[in-house]
Amino acid sequence: MPSHSSRTPGDLMRYDVIIAGGGPVGLACAISLGRDGRKVCVVERSPAHVLADPPFDGREIALTHHASEWLKSVGAWDEIPAGNICPMYTARIETGKSGSPPLLFDAPTAGPDALGYMVANHLIRRGLYRVALRTPGVDIRAGEGIASSWHDTRSAGVVLANEERIEADLLVAADGRFSRLRAEAGIGAIVHDFQRSIMVCRLRHPEPHANTALQWFDEGQTIALLPVAPDDRPGSCSSLVLTLEPDEIARLKALDGKAFSEDITARTQGRMGQMTLESARCVYPLKAVYAHRFQAPRLALIGDAAVGMHPITAHGFNLGLRGQEVLARAIANGAGDAGDPSVLSRFERTHRRATAPLFAATNAIATVYTRDEPPFLMARRAGLAVANRLLPFKTAVTNMLMDRHG
Ligand SMILES: Cc1cc2nc3c(=O)[nH]c(=O)nc-3n(C[C@H](O)[C@H](O)[C@H](O)COP(=O)(O)OP(=O)(O)OC[C@H]3O[C@@H](n4cnc5c(N)ncnc54)[C@H](O)[C@@H]3O)c2cc1C
């Protein structure tokens, strides 16, 4: 049976589970465990006012149906203003300069009416924080640094920067793709450095986006234009995801708004008309990470700390949500001790099976589609032409985008 948190002499707090990192996946995990009657402590270094109203970070998350259903089931979907949710009906993939036929994935006419939903990351984080705050059993220690942590066969815990000790049956590392807890546990990771940076920002344009996500593997640059929900202003708004060498991204970030808008209008060959920058430009290094193990004694890795995906297939957060569900289920089906080795191995087995093939496939796609040497160019032109004629392939990819299996 779940135990309870309690204060003991020497200010030692005890929980069932401590989650290091109050990002979207850490908060989702706290909600799942709290709903199962567990006592959970989330330790997050950002202050509470940032969690309550996170700043725009450029990321527009393509949520699968499974992810949106999970968010609905816990009440987080209702915390996202409906006008900020943009259904995506078509995914359009192009390669090369222009003129070659695109590969199109359309939402099926029967069943759910969209391939998925685009929602800004900061709104997902805000929604999850609001739900976590009202979930019984969940304590959030915001603005707290972790000075040190431990986990062994008997117990796990953290010491905060203010020297307070918090102990639990299980420590969960949800501290992002460059996870300190993972490194301190001596767990290595496959790190695929694409030697590129990604810039993300919103631009307004006169041509409608028609709820289509464009992924364009041009020679020398990769551009995605993702649909943003309409507002009451003229034109449409899209999220630009631009992948280039880090120096070029730094140069573009230093341009003033007008020069940047001109540059993007030219890069997109005016297909949406004149582009106008209307948000901050956020830059991320392009590194994919896969932890060698997802567990150690009384330690579990979730979210990007376990699997940090290349964003090209839009699966990072979606898989992170899956992972925390798998962990919560393994704990619920266990004998009571959240850190029991059998619980952790069940979690690891299931989550590796779900993520390893996708991680490898995503890296292969990202490599073939972002390198410009002649064999890669030929492979992607041929690949797109063949894929366009293969109905079973297109159906399988559509199902993967929608996450309709499982
Ligand atoms: C440009 C871009 C586009 C993306 N698009 C998509 C998409 O379309 N679909 C999709 O599914 N995914 C997408 N992703 C991936 C998605 O954003 C991540 O998978 C997701 O944010 C991972 O959440 P997380 O909670 O595991 O980690 P993070 O979001 O990195 O959160 C980690 C948290 O831990 C905290 N933390 C770190 N260290 C400590 C510490 N020592 N003590 C306390 N707190 C700590 C941090 O402050 C942070 O709040 C995209 C990513 C990028 C960069």
The ligand as a Tripos MOL2 file, in Angstrom:
@<TRIPOS>MOLECULE
LIG
   53    58     1     0     0
SMALL
NO_CHARGES

@<TRIPOS>ATOM
      1 C1         12.4400   22.5570  -31.1130 C.3       1 LIG1
      2 C2         11.7950   21.3920  -30.4320 C.ar      1 LIG1
      3 C3         10.5810   20.9230  -30.9060 C.ar      1 LIG1
      4 C4          9.9710   19.8060  -30.3090 C.ar      1 LIG1
      5 N1          8.7880   19.3390  -30.8120 N.ar      1 LIG1
      6 C5          8.2010   18.2710  -30.2640 C.ar      1 LIG1
      7 C6          6.9790   17.7480  -30.7900 C.ar      1 LIG1
      8 O1          6.4350   18.2480  -31.7670 O.2       1 LIG1
      9 N2          6.4160   16.6570  -30.1920 N.ar      1 LIG1
     10 C7          6.9930   16.0720  -29.1000 C.ar      1 LIG1
     11 O2          6.4260   15.0800  -28.5910 O.2       1 LIG1
     12 N3          8.1340   16.5480  -28.5690 N.ar      1 LIG1
     13 C8          8.7680   17.6190  -29.1320 C.ar      1 LIG1
     14 N4          9.9220   18.1000  -28.5990 N.ar      1 LIG1
     15 C9         10.5160   17.4230  -27.4390 C.3       1 LIG1
     16 C10         9.9240   17.8880  -26.1040 C.3       1 LIG1
     17 O3         10.0030   19.2850  -25.9920 O.3       1 LIG1
     18 C11        10.7040   17.2030  -24.9760 C.3       1 LIG1
     19 O4         10.6950   15.8130  -25.2050 O.3       1 LIG1
     20 C12        10.0810   17.4720  -23.5930 C.3       1 LIG1
     21 O5         10.1700   18.8380  -23.2630 O.3       1 LIG1
     22 C13        10.8160   16.6750  -22.5240 C.3       1 LIG1
     23 O6         10.2850   16.9720  -21.2660 O.3       1 LIG1
     24 P1         11.0800   16.6180  -19.9330 P.3       1 LIG1
     25 O7         10.1660   17.0030  -18.8110 O.co2     1 LIG1
     26 O8         11.5960   15.2260  -20.0040 O.co2     1 LIG1
     27 O9         12.3960   17.5130  -19.9690 O.3       1 LIG1
     28 P2         12.5650   19.0880  -19.9250 P.3       1 LIG1
     29 O10        11.4700   19.7650  -20.6780 O.co2     1 LIG1
     30 O11        13.9660   19.3260  -20.3630 O.co2     1 LIG1
     31 O12        12.4070   19.4600  -18.3830 O.3       1 LIG1
     32 C14        13.4070   19.1490  -17.4430 C.3       1 LIG1
     33 C15        13.1320   19.9440  -16.1810 C.3       1 LIG1
     34 O13        14.0730   19.5720  -15.1750 O.3       1 LIG1
     35 C16        14.5340   20.7390  -14.5060 C.3       1 LIG1
     36 N5         15.8520   20.4150  -13.9590 N.ar      1 LIG1
     37 C17        16.9830   20.0840  -14.6340 C.ar      1 LIG1
     38 N6         17.9840   19.8320  -13.7860 N.ar      1 LIG1
     39 C18        17.4760   19.9950  -12.5330 C.ar      1 LIG1
     40 C19        18.0260   19.8780  -11.2220 C.ar      1 LIG1
     41 N7         19.2990   19.5260  -11.0410 N.pl3     1 LIG1
     42 N8         17.2370   20.1280  -10.1740 N.ar      1 LIG1
     43 C20        15.9300   20.4760  -10.3510 C.ar      1 LIG1
     44 N9         15.3600   20.6150  -11.5640 N.ar      1 LIG1
     45 C21        16.1280   20.3690  -12.6440 C.ar      1 LIG1
     46 C22        14.5540   21.8050  -15.5940 C.3       1 LIG1
     47 O14        14.5040   23.1140  -15.0490 O.3       1 LIG1
     48 C23        13.2800   21.4510  -16.3770 C.3       1 LIG1
     49 O15        12.1410   22.1040  -15.8630 O.3       1 LIG1
     50 C24        10.5770   19.1900  -29.1910 C.ar      1 LIG1
     51 C25        11.7880   19.6810  -28.6930 C.ar      1 LIG1
     52 C26        12.3980   20.7640  -29.3180 C.ar      1 LIG1
     53 C27        13.7180   21.2670  -28.7930 C.3       1 LIG1
@<TRIPOS>BOND
     1     1     2 1
     2     2     3 ar
     3     2    52 ar
     4     3     4 ar
     5     4     5 ar
     6     4    50 ar
     7     5     6 ar
     8     6     7 ar
     9     6    13 1
    10     7     8 2
    11     7     9 ar
    12     9    10 ar
    13    10    11 2
    14    10    12 ar
    15    12    13 ar
    16    13    14 ar
    17    14    15 1
    18    14    50 ar
    19    15    16 1
    20    16    17 1
    21    16    18 1
    22    18    19 1
    23    18    20 1
    24    20    21 1
    25    20    22 1
    26    22    23 1
    27    23    24 1
    28    24    25 2
    29    24    26 1
    30    24    27 1
    31    27    28 1
    32    28    29 2
    33    28    30 1
    34    28    31 1
    35    31    32 1
    36    32    33 1
    37    33    34 1
    38    33    48 1
    39    34    35 1
    40    35    36 1
    41    35    46 1
    42    36    37 ar
    43    36    45 ar
    44    37    38 ar
    45    38    39 ar
    46    39    40 ar
    47    39    45 ar
    48    40    41 1
    49    40    42 ar
    50    42    43 ar
    51    43    44 ar
    52    44    45 ar
    53    46    47 1
    54    46    48 1
    55    48    49 1
    56    50    51 ar
    57    51    52 ar
    58    52    53 1
@<TRIPOS>SUBSTRUCTURE
     1 LIG1         1 GROUP 0 **** ****
